[in-house]
Amino acid sequence: MKFETLMLHSLFAACLLICVMTVGSMLTAPQHAAHLAAAHATAAAVHSAG
């Protein structure tokens, strides 16, 4: 029982760390990256429609 509890706690900590790092990177990303992603998505939509 002790081993399973330790593994579950470790998994929870790893998942929480990944989520916090992902949200943090999204919040601190420079504006240039957001504009570049939006422009690429628009170009991809126009290219696939035509």
N, C-alpha and C positions, 0 to 999 in steps of 0.2 A: 504494500500500500504506500509506503514512503517513497519508493522509486517512481511510481505513477504520479503521485502528487508533485514531486520535484520536476518531472518531465512536463506536466501540464502547466506548472508555474513558469517554467522556462519558455515554453511555447507561447504563453500569454505575453510574457515580457518581450519576446522577440517580435511578435505581431504588433504590440503596442509601439515599440520602438520604430518599426517600419512605417506605421501609420503616422506617427508624429513627424518623422523625417520627411515623408511625402507631403504632408500638409505644410510643413515649414518651408520646403523648397518651392511649393506653389505660391506661398505668400511672399516669399522674398525674391522671386524670379524677377529679373529686369523686364521693363515694359517692352523692350525690343523683342524678346522671345515671344511674348503674347501676340504682338503684331505680326511677327513672322509666321507663327502657327495659324493665325486667322487668315492671312494672305494665302498660305499654302492650302488651307481647307477650301477657300473660295475657288482657287485655281483648279483644284482637284474636282470640285463639283461641276465647274464649267466644262472641264475636259471630259468627264464621264457622261455629261448630258449631251455633248455634241458629237 
